[in-house]
Amino acid sequence: MIYQINKGVSKPIVFRGLKAQYIAYLAVGLVLLLIGFAVLYICGLSLWVILPLVLALGTGLFFSVFRLSHRFGEHGLTKHLAKRQLPDLIRCHSRRLFIQLKESSPGGRI
């Protein structure tokens, strides 16, 4: 079975519906699930407790990563998170800031 991973030059990597960085998010999540399984198993927890927990977390990981990939696309999540950091409004109660900017700029212009 052959999967086409890269569709061309300067196009995002798409693998089975996952776009760009979401492939890495899924891979990191799966590695963390594997490490968590190993730690819980070494601690002596029963497999009847560990397996349903890991399966539920893995299912949640798959659904959430695929949902984010389809909702935001290649760069949309980064843009969404960056937009949340912008202030809604900027309040300036004094003209002093603009006067200082005008005086410090070359030629006296803003």
Phi and psi in degrees as a GROMACS rama.xvg file:
@    title "Ramachandran Plot"
@    xaxis  label "Phi"
@    yaxis  label "Psi"
@TYPE xy
-113.836  129.977  ILE-2
-108.862  134.287  TYR-3
-86.0169  117.046  GLN-4
-96.4821  -51.4448  ILE-5
-103.753  126.577  ASN-6
-91.9377  -4.108  LYS-7
152.585  177.534  GLY-8
-72.735  139.116  VAL-9
59.1043  23.4947  SER-10
-112.054  150.606  LYS-11
-68.1112  151.502  PRO-12
-71.3685  130.054  ILE-13
-127.913  126.246  VAL-14
-132.752  110.364  PHE-15
51.5879  40.8976  ARG-16
94.5896  -14.0342  GLY-17
-87.4651  134.605  LEU-18
-108.517  137.461  LYS-19
48.0638  -117.392  ALA-20
-71.0421  -14.4311  GLN-21
-68.9986  -24.6015  TYR-22
-63.2095  -43.1115  ILE-23
-67.4612  -39.9151  ALA-24
-60.2378  -42.6138  TYR-25
-66.2181  -41.6556  LEU-26
-63.4844  -44.4691  ALA-27
-63.9948  -41.1243  VAL-28
-62.2719  -41.1622  GLY-29
-67.07  -38.5801  LEU-30
-64.0028  -42.1485  VAL-31
-64.338  -36.9866  LEU-32
-63.7901  -41.0523  LEU-33
-64.0545  -43.41  LEU-34
-64.9842  -41.9832  ILE-35
-61.8153  -41.4624  GLY-36
-60.6122  -45.6856  PHE-37
-63.3509  -42.6325  ALA-38
-64.7556  -44.9909  VAL-39
-65.7697  -36.0406  LEU-40
-68.7499  -40.7111  TYR-41
-67.3572  -32.9551  ILE-42
-69.272  -11.8272  CYS-43
97.1616  12.4756  GLY-44
-70.8975  147.774  LEU-45
-69.469  146.879  SER-46
-64.2702  -26.5527  LEU-47
-68.5576  -18.3949  TRP-48
-95.2461  -40.969  VAL-49
-71.1944  -46.778  ILE-50
-60.8652  -47.7846  LEU-51
-62.8616  -36.0018  PRO-52
-63.4994  -48.0874  LEU-53
-67.1283  -39.8686  VAL-54
-64.3322  -40.8329  LEU-55
-66.2667  -44.1992  ALA-56
-65.7392  -38.6036  LEU-57
-65.2508  -40.9909  GLY-58
-63.7122  -43.6793  THR-59
-61.9047  -39.0163  GLY-60
-62.4968  -47.9881  LEU-61
-60.2894  -48.8442  PHE-62
-63.7454  -41.5736  PHE-63
-69.6832  -39.7076  SER-64
-68.4133  -42.0678  VAL-65
-65.6281  -38.6555  PHE-66
-64.6288  -43.357  ARG-67
-63.958  -39.887  LEU-68
-63.057  -42.9336  SER-69
-76.3872  -31.4145  HIS-70
-75.2316  -44.6653  ARG-71
-104.131  -23.3031  PHE-72
77.8729  -156.871  GLY-73
-66.237  -53.582  GLU-74
-114.507  3.62867  HIS-75
-65.4307  -36.0955  GLY-76
-66.6684  -41.5005  LEU-77
-62.479  -43.103  THR-78
-65.5234  -39.7101  LYS-79
-63.2467  -45.1063  HIS-80
-67.1566  -35.6286  LEU-81
-68.6727  -38.5828  ALA-82
-65.9596  -31.7113  LYS-83
-67.162  -22.0183  ARG-84
-81.4713  -14.44  GLN-85
-75.2514  141.899  LEU-86
-73.0251  151.887  PRO-87
-69.8388  -39.9868  ASP-88
-152.848  160.381  LEU-89
-120.231  124.93  ILE-90
-102.793  132.111  ARG-91
-129.413  114.215  CYS-92
-93.4699  -1.79387  HIS-93
-139.486  151.938  SER-94
-84.8625  -6.92357  ARG-95
-57.1053  -40.0454  ARG-96
-58.529  -46.9021  LEU-97
-71.0609  -33.5449  PHE-98
-66.5824  -42.4985  ILE-99
-64.771  -38.9725  GLN-100
-62.9608  -41.277  LEU-101
-65.6926  -40.5041  LYS-102
-72.1764  -33.9544  GLU-103
-83.8397  -17.9754  SER-104
-79.2437  146.575  SER-105
-66.2028  134.292  PRO-106
84.0048  -2.45859  GLY-107
75.6503  11.826  GLY-108
-110.969  153.413  ARG-109
